[in-house]
Amino acid sequence: MANTNLKIAVIQSGLRGYEVERVLNFWPGKLSKMIAGIIAPTNGEEIALAGVLDKKVCEIFPPEQVEVD
């Protein structure tokens, strides 16, 4: 599932995706794959992304909601 919160945070930061990747030493395309939901960031990557994007981790990566029957 796509992470629209992450995409919005990148846009609001004013940085380009490749600039965020460069600051965090991500390989090219890693951020796009996280946004698309192809790969999941580690806890450390979530914290680092939140720091670079000047957001709280819970704003970018909200806890998953559990469906109740």
N, C-alpha and C positions, 0 to 999 in steps of 0.2 A: 504494500500500500504506500502511496506517495506521501512524503512528509511535507505538506504545504506550509506548515509553521516554519520549518527550516528554510524553505525557499523564500518566504516572506521576510524572514530575519536577514537573509543575505541581501535581498533587495533594499531593505530599510537601512542596512549598514552603510550603503554607498560603495561597498567593495565589489569587485568582480569575483566570480567564483574561483578563477585561477589565482587571484590575490589571496583569498582565504586559504586555498590549498597550499600556496607557497609559504605563508606564515606558519601553518601547522605541519609543514613537511609531509603533506599528503602526496601520493602519486597522482599524476594528471587523470582527471575523470572520477576520482574517488568521491568528491563532494556530490557530483551529479548522480552517482550510483546510490549515495545515501538519500538524496532528495527523492529519487525514483523508488526507493524502497528495495533496491536490489541487494544492497548490503546494509547490515545494521552496525551503527557505531558502537564502539566499546564505551564503558563508563568514562574512561579517561578522555576519549575523543569527544564525548558529549560535553564534558566540563570545559575542554579546550575550545570547542566551537562556541559555547556560550560566552566564554571570556572574550574571544575575538569579536563576536557579534554584539557584545555588550547587552546580553540578555541573561535571564535566569534559565537554568537547565529545564525547569518545568514549563517554561514558556515555549521552548523549542521542541522538547520531547515530553509531552504530557503523558502522565501514567495511563496505561491502557485501561479502558473501561471493561469491566467484566459483565458479561450478559447474564441476567438472572432469568431463570425459567419461570 
